[in-house]
Amino acid sequence: MNSIFNDPGFWHRLQFGFTIVYHYLFPQLTMGLALFIVYWKWRALRTGDEKYNQAVRFWAKIFGLNFAVGVVTGIPMEFQFGTNWADFSKYAGGVIGQTLAMEGMFAFFLESAFVGALIWGEKRLGPRGHFAAAIAVALGSWLSGYFILVTNSFMQHPVGYRIETNGSLGIASMSAYLLNPWAVVQFAHNQLAAVVTGSFVVAAIGAFYALRGLHRVQARLYLRAGTFVGLIASLLVAFPTGDQQAKIVGNHQPITLAAMEGKFEGESMAGVALIGQPNVATQRLDNPIEVPGALSFLAYGHFGSFVHGLNDFPKDQWPDNLELLYYSFHIMITLGTLFIVLMGFATLENWRGRLESSRLLLWVLMLAFPYPYIANTLGWMTAELGRQPWLIYGLFHTRDGYSKVVSNGDAIFTLIGFTGLYFVIGLLFLGLTGREIGKGPKEPAVATIISEPEREAVLV
């Protein structure tokens, strides 16, 4: 019986998809928190206000826990290139291996070398040295993100390569490869989305402390910084970075653009569907409510621009899960819009001096922190599902990339193993993080001056 469950490629994709989605829960927070830590340390140097150092010490511990679990969950993916995707590695390893090596040798070592100094080295390094450590950690985390995104962008829009005599790929121009226009746009969009995650987490912890009446100074600092930065980052995720991402997809992957919007027939003045359900069997969007011309403008800069439909391309080039791709994209867009509304309202209430007294809004901020994680995951699902059926767009099919010697049973067995292991790691992470949040920021020691008569009275 033919079934998707009998397809080895399905299980290899599911295993890699599970491990990378789980792994990315942690780097997105470290990349987002890095900017807050650098800013607060800079403010501590400029003002001498100890509350900023308190914030750095507290969030450096949360950063360290996320970094550690991110390392542990990231290691299996490196091995999966050889165990599960050996044919892909053989074909494209001469290109993607370059940036994966750079990420490990330069960015990861830079970040890992200084993260310990950031958490435990404040007294030994001094204020300026501690600030330098914070910058090094932030630089390492963002540089790591760039190298990984260059690798992914090559798979989305291959540039700077050549075909070797044995049929594999090699580097023709390192500068073209590293400065791939797709990578530049994707990096800006992805990093700002990580800042959104960091902002929501910072605001959520501030709301938690405010609701409990604990660490009032720190709670106020987290709420103000988290909501304001969250508003700015959410706006920038939508425009200009999201706008540029849509245009680059429209120019280089028109099939993906059509699938993201459930467009089966090409048209001018193409609209963005606010509501609708893609019906692949009848090749139409059911119950659509659209904004006319919006897709044409987003993709090509003019409301009257022609947007190709899926039927303009052979069916074997269509993404292989149109429904999941469509809903991933639209839920991501919906969440992004809600982020702007929530953080905009919270920032307005902060300016009015009402944020800390609005218990309903504090509850919303506290409970909203998982949603940027969901939005980031859906964004990556949109990018990766949209690239199908290609591993390297236009060059190498996904069906040709997995390891043929690894059976369905092997892939399923290891997937079950990863699921159990990551469940245990997740519980451990939540327990350790919960303990740090429960302890809260360490309050500064308060020196008490005792007069001579008081001292004598105490001694007596």
Protein Blocks (a to p, Z undefined) as FASTA:
>chain_A
ZZfklpmklmmmmmmmmmmmmmmmmmmmmmmmmmmmmmmmmmmmmnopaklmmmmmmmmm
mmmmmmmmmmmmmmmmmmmmmmmmmmmmmmmmmmmmmmmmmmmmmmmmmmmmmmmmmmmm
mmmnommlmmmmmmmmmmmmmmmmmmmmmmmmmmmmgghiacdfkopacdfblklmmmgm
klmmmmmmmmmmmmmmmmmmmmmmmmmmmmnopakllmmmmmmmmmmmmmmmmmmmmpmk
lmmmmmmmmmmmmmlmmmmnopabgcehiacdfbdcddfknopaehiacdehklmmmmno
pakbccddfklpcfklgcfblklmmmmmmmmmmmmmmmmmmmmmmmmmmmnopmmmmmkl
mmmmmmmmmmmmmmmmmmmmmmmmmmpccfbghkacfklmpcfklcfklmmmmmmmmmmm
mmmmmmmmmmmmmmmmmnopadddddddddfklmmmmmZZ
